[in-house]
């Protein structure tokens, strides 16, 4: 176990170092002067020029600059946004929880819908139920996320008026920010009409969550179906039938666990797709997440915000994926041996 933990720790650290180096190099890849990209000051007077160069170590070689960049990241000094003037650490801390919250709810919906439908399709493969579910999955897989989001807005927000058009919560309510996750903040708050506020927050969550979850649900359905078919056709399942177990006993004693364990790493990888789709949907629904914030930073040519935001999202994906994969390898006896991992 210690070797596995050490290997994963080294892999995470090396991956984060590579990501931080690419983030550092973006200042040189952006159009324009490097010092202007870092400081936001286009016209440098002689009095401030040397001070800014010393601040970013531009008179040193690139490796020294990278070392100071790493130290600034470690201390939480991520620079300031050109557009808002606020520290980027605070900006990321404010927007990232909203994206994580939206992606997490979409992932839960995808699991709750995709896994049972995948088992149904796998257990009834090559039948009408299987063909119907596969057809639905192809349709859901083919629809672009942004197009589905706009269709949901047009139908359920504008025409039927069932759900809000945008935002996380109605402007009538003011919830103190504690964790950044709107539902938790409502539960922890001392507002008098808490149930009404929670209902309003749920109504704001439904359309963006469904927009993101549709694609991932179809992927989970197809992955689960394939795993169930392979598991139920395996030799130990046939041996269980030969021992006199009925279909229900075989499924619950041997089928479910052995069908789910091989697909858990693949399902964990769907968080990356969910987070990417969430960043797209955030713009459509005006969801105050890091995706919407990054798009605004691109429009405003806020270069420090772009490179820090991309680094934060990449680091989150790497840490989440590696943590899930490590947990599966520690739980599943089949993966007890130390193997090389691929992100």
Secondary structure, DSSP 8 states (H G I E B T S, - for coil): -HHHHHHHHHHHHHHHHHHHHHHHHHHHHSSS-HHHHHH--SS--HHHHHHHHHHHTTTS-HHHHHHHHHHHHHHT---B-TTT-SBHHHHHHHHHHHHHHHHHHHHHHHHHHHHHHHHHHHHTTTSHHHHHHHHHHHHHHHS-HHHHHHHHIIIIIIIS--S-SSSSS-TT-----SSS-HHHHHHHS--TTHHHHHHHHHHHHHHHHHHHHHHHHHHHHHHHHHHHHHHHTSHHHHHHHHTT--HHHHIIIIIHHHHHHHHHHHHHTHHHHHHHHHHHHHHHTT--SHHHHHHHHHHTT-HHHHHHHHHHHHHHHHHHHHHHHHHHHHH-GGG-S------
